[in-house]
Structure formats: structure tokens, C-alpha cells
């Protein structure tokens, strides 16, 4: 392992923790992304991150990465970790116990873990063992990295990202609802990257019927999200791609509760609280984030309920659709950021009034 010279600040090492943590994007949910760095005498002697759900946490991988000839330095080092070490048995043993067992004298933490089985108890246990603990280093950045995890455990719902593509004059489909190709190949790849980053992907009945999408990550390396299909009255033909068994699929309906292979039918009462009940169900199923790709009515239901966290709008500036179906609008004056891919512009919005 290379040993990197440091710049003598907590921020430097915490930034490295966050860089490492991001490498677990799309692979660790519903767990958080976490990175860890071990520093001795202003040099990094070990680093690691949570790579796969159910497997070793960042602290374990960090300590295991320390070369044999440097292992005697572990008990004289400072451990930096982007999220509070866990203090409970889950799929792996508590990381707080691991830190104590290695006699690490000092731990610097990005932010407290909001999960009820941790939420400060990891820090408390470290302190009780005589370890010096500091936390809140780059806290804003650490919380932003795991915004899905924090929303899930503090708001009790999935983190919700809305997405649609529109023409230069704000149309998402032809007047007869016929599908039109709006975004270019580069934006399409970006969308598949977005799919990999979320646990679930949701569409409505007419989008499934008219577009027959597969909702996979075939254009980007990574696992497929759980497909969530709103089919209240089970009207969709089983020949559609979303029922092909390629990935886990949840069918929200008002008729039956049953699992058929990878297709899981979940019954929800057909009333004005359908969306609220849907979100409660998805929370119970541990779906910590959802990319809502359409259609128009489904997107509008989230907007009307003010139940969204981000909106990503792709606009093809070279395409005009006459008399088409108008795109939705979010109540945000300006995007927080934008990017361009030849003919396409992507605007990113954050809901500043989210519940």
C-alpha cells in the first residue's frame, strides 16, 4: 500500500473518507455508504470502504488493509470514519468493538448515525473505553452523501427522485400519448447510472403499457433497481418487459397479495391515501430510495403531495413537439445545478419545502 503524505487537517482525511465511501454507491443500500482512513504520524497507513451490502464495513476493510510491517502502529493511530461506527450486531459484528479491540486511541467521525440502534451509542461506547472521539467534521458533506439513508431513518420514507425528459417546448409525449425519443444516447446512459444509484424505480400503468420499458441498468454497470409498477386493477398484460423476471418487481394493486417468482403483488386500498399507503409499504419493504420515471399522472401525484426530494429534468433543446402532452413543473424557481450533453440539458432541482 502507498503511504500518502498528509496536510495535517481533519478535513483532508475526512474528504478522503467521503471519496472512498462514494465507491460503494449502488451496492450497499439500504446500508449507508461509509469510508474510513487510518492515520499514523500524518501518514495514511490504511483505508477502506463499505463495498457490498451484508459484507465487511468500512472500518474492517480499513484495518485489514494495513500492511503487516505497519500493524504495530494501529494502536498509535487516529481512525477517521465518515459515519459513526455501529454498536449492534446486524449482518456483521459491531465496528465499535473492533476499534476497541485494536486499542485505537482516537477516532474522528463525520456525522452521527441516525439509525435507532446506533444514534450516538457507538460514540458513547468508544468514549467509555477511553478513546478520544471527535465528530461533526465535514458533517454537512457526510450527511449529503447519505441523504437517502438519513431521509429513510429520520422521515420514515424513501428518498424520492423525480425524472422526466421533455422537448424544447416542454412536451413529454405526442398528443396521442405515442412515445417519442427525447433524450440522446449520452443522457440515456446517465439515466441508467441514476437507476443504479437507487434501490427502486417506479412507473405508472400507462407508461408500462405504452412504452414497455425494461427499467434495468443495461447501459451502465451495476445491479438493477427493484421495479415498482402501479397497476391498480391488474390490467397490464404479463408479456410486458417489467414482468420478465429479470429483476425483482413489486406490482402495486388493489386486488391481491401474492408472490410469483420475482414478481410480488402488493395490495393497497384504492382511496385518496393510495400514495401515502404506497410509501408506507415501500418503507416497510426497506426500499430506501425511488427513482420515479413516469408517467405524467404519477409524477404529478408526487408533486401535488409535495412528496419528492429531487427532480431531474432532461430537455432536448433541438426537439420541438407540436400539440404534445405537456411536461410537469416543480415549484422551484431555478435549478441548483445543470449539465449539458450535446443537444440535451439536464437541470437538477431540490425540494426546499419537502416534508
Secondary structure, DSSP 4 states (H G I P E B T S, - for coil): ---PBP-S-HHHHHHHHHHHHHTTTTTSTTSPP-EEEEEETTEEEEEEE--STTS--HHHHHHHTS-GGGGGGGGGSEEEEEEPPP-S-SSS--HHHHHHHTT--EEEEEE---STTSTTHHHHHHHHTT-EEEE-TTHHHHHHHTHHHHHHHHTSS-EEEEEEEEETTSEEE-TT------S-HHHHHHHHHHHHHSSEEEE-HHHHHHH------TTSSSPPPEEEEE-TT--S-TTSGGGSSSS-EEEEESS--EEETTEEEEE---STTHHHHHHHHHHHTT--EEEEEE-HHHHHHHHHTT--SEEEEEEETT---TT-EEPP--S-SS-SEEEEETTEEEEEEE-TT--
